[in-house]
Amino acid sequence: MNNPTTKKTVLVTGGSRGIGAAISLELGNSNFNVVVNYNRNNEEANKIVNKIISNGGNAIAIQSNIANKNECEGLFDKIIKHFGPVDILINNAGITRDKSFRKMQLSEWSEVIDTNLSSVFNTCQLAIPHMIEQKYGRIINISSVIGQTGGFGQTNYAAAKAGLIGFSKSLALETAKHGVTVNCICPGFINTEMVAEMPIQVLDGIKAKIPAAKLGETEDIANGVSYLIKATYMTGQCLNINGGLYM
Ligand SMILES: NC(=O)c1ccc[n+]([C@@H]2O[C@H](COP(=O)([O-])OP(=O)(O)OC[C@H]3O[C@@H](n4cnc5c(N)ncnc54)[C@H](OP(=O)(O)O)[C@@H]3O)[C@@H](O)[C@H]2O)c1
């Protein structure tokens, strides 16, 4: 294990599976202390942490439902005790509860807004004071192409993902002079369990519309995250990684 005190600390919400797992692994191999946050599946989170540690990196798994403000506070307390404050925040955790608007229940609306959007309010509020004080910080919010184009049966998800874009631009305005950048990544359709849950005919229809003629891989998004961490003069932007689906 390398000396954790000389490394920057990154929190990846939902860092245990899918896109988040690829981001955790990429950053674990790139000399960061990685906090792999998860909600339910501690086996998957431990798998990612063990992979990072066996490659010589530093990582810890911490359970926390980031939709809950009190649990977020607990998460940040644990991180500070283990690695010190968060320097880089990757807001990646997200869920879908797809349903046509006329059938959508308030609970399905709220669950998606709380998990995909209000969670980012929670984590940013806890991360920003330290970032401003040290005059360095990176916040990367994983939005979606659906926040740009809309999606059938996804009024809740599209509202949350479009909300993240407006949130990021506004926070970028407030923090740019303090050395803190805030950007979004808008993935297209990426090969993860979230996409595997879609009916096969729907997925085939989507693939037919992607100019690159295939789904993206989780590593494509992790590469975008690495770039945005290095980028010092880029803030308030959306990095579209979507195989040309939306230009
Ligand atoms: N896959 C795509 O094609 C695609 C496209 C555009 C955008 N995105 C966005 O990319 C992000 C990752 O998507 P994915 O496909 O990798 O999802 P995924 O495979 O379903 O993984 C979701 C991750 O989020 C965690 N999570 C869910 N709810 C949470 C909560 N309340 N608190 C903390 N962690 C929570 C899960 O942890 P547990 O397993 O422990 O519950 C898991 O680690 C999401 O924001 C998604 O909207 C995905």
The ligand as a Tripos MOL2 file, in Angstrom:
@<TRIPOS>MOLECULE
LIG
   48    52     1     0     0
SMALL
NO_CHARGES

@<TRIPOS>ATOM
      1 N1        -25.6640    2.5340  -18.0600 N.am      1 LIG1
      2 C1        -25.9350    3.4910  -18.8970 C.2       1 LIG1
      3 O1        -26.1250    3.2830  -20.1000 O.2       1 LIG1
      4 C2        -26.0000    4.9190  -18.4470 C.ar      1 LIG1
      5 C3        -26.2150    5.9140  -19.3890 C.ar      1 LIG1
      6 C4        -26.2580    7.2370  -18.9920 C.ar      1 LIG1
      7 C5        -26.0760    7.5610  -17.6550 C.ar      1 LIG1
      8 N2        -25.8860    6.5680  -16.7530 N.ar      1 LIG1
      9 C6        -25.6980    6.9760  -15.3570 C.3       1 LIG1
     10 O2        -24.4690    6.4590  -14.8980 O.3       1 LIG1
     11 C7        -24.5610    6.1630  -13.4890 C.3       1 LIG1
     12 C8        -24.1620    4.7120  -13.2500 C.3       1 LIG1
     13 O3        -25.0240    3.8690  -14.0030 O.3       1 LIG1
     14 P1        -24.7730    2.2750  -14.1070 P.3       1 LIG1
     15 O4        -25.4220    1.8380  -15.3490 O.co2     1 LIG1
     16 O5        -23.3400    1.9690  -13.8610 O.co2     1 LIG1
     17 O6        -25.6770    1.7820  -12.8570 O.3       1 LIG1
     18 P2        -25.6700    0.3850  -12.0760 P.3       1 LIG1
     19 O7        -24.8530   -0.6270  -12.7960 O.co2     1 LIG1
     20 O8        -27.1070    0.0900  -11.7970 O.co2     1 LIG1
     21 O9        -24.9250    0.7570  -10.6960 O.3       1 LIG1
     22 C9        -25.5020    1.7050   -9.8430 C.3       1 LIG1
     23 C10       -24.5720    1.9820   -8.6820 C.3       1 LIG1
     24 O10       -25.1700    3.0060   -7.8700 O.3       1 LIG1
     25 C11       -25.2850    2.5260   -6.5370 C.3       1 LIG1
     26 N3        -26.4660    3.1370   -5.9060 N.ar      1 LIG1
     27 C12       -27.7660    3.0800   -6.3160 C.ar      1 LIG1
     28 N4        -28.5450    3.7660   -5.4610 N.ar      1 LIG1
     29 C13       -27.7240    4.2660   -4.4820 C.ar      1 LIG1
     30 C14       -27.9220    5.0410   -3.3150 C.ar      1 LIG1
     31 N5        -29.1390    5.4510   -2.9600 N.pl3     1 LIG1
     32 N6        -26.8590    5.3470   -2.5420 N.ar      1 LIG1
     33 C15       -25.6130    4.9300   -2.8880 C.ar      1 LIG1
     34 N7        -25.3540    4.1840   -3.9820 N.ar      1 LIG1
     35 C16       -26.4010    3.8550   -4.7690 C.ar      1 LIG1
     36 C17       -25.3610    1.0080   -6.6560 C.3       1 LIG1
     37 O11       -24.9760    0.4060   -5.4200 O.3       1 LIG1
     38 P3        -25.7110   -0.9630   -4.8840 P.3       1 LIG1
     39 O12       -25.4580   -2.0010   -5.9300 O.co2     1 LIG1
     40 O13       -25.0550   -1.2620   -3.5800 O.co2     1 LIG1
     41 O14       -27.1750   -0.6160   -4.7530 O.co2     1 LIG1
     42 C18       -24.3470    0.7900   -7.7800 C.3       1 LIG1
     43 O15       -23.0330    0.8560   -7.2790 O.3       1 LIG1
     44 C19       -26.0140    6.4650  -13.1060 C.3       1 LIG1
     45 O16       -26.1090    7.7570  -12.5740 O.3       1 LIG1
     46 C20       -26.7510    6.3970  -14.4260 C.3       1 LIG1
     47 O17       -27.9270    7.1700  -14.4000 O.3       1 LIG1
     48 C21       -25.8450    5.2610  -17.1210 C.ar      1 LIG1
@<TRIPOS>BOND
     1     1     2 1
     2     2     3 2
     3     2     4 1
     4     4     5 ar
     5     4    48 ar
     6     5     6 ar
     7     6     7 ar
     8     7     8 ar
     9     8     9 1
    10     8    48 ar
    11     9    10 1
    12     9    46 1
    13    10    11 1
    14    11    12 1
    15    11    44 1
    16    12    13 1
    17    13    14 1
    18    14    15 2
    19    14    16 1
    20    14    17 1
    21    17    18 1
    22    18    19 2
    23    18    20 1
    24    18    21 1
    25    21    22 1
    26    22    23 1
    27    23    24 1
    28    23    42 1
    29    24    25 1
    30    25    26 1
    31    25    36 1
    32    26    27 ar
    33    26    35 ar
    34    27    28 ar
    35    28    29 ar
    36    29    30 ar
    37    29    35 ar
    38    30    31 1
    39    30    32 ar
    40    32    33 ar
    41    33    34 ar
    42    34    35 ar
    43    36    37 1
    44    36    42 1
    45    37    38 1
    46    38    39 2
    47    38    40 1
    48    38    41 1
    49    42    43 1
    50    44    45 1
    51    44    46 1
    52    46    47 1
@<TRIPOS>SUBSTRUCTURE
     1 LIG1         1 GROUP 0 **** ****
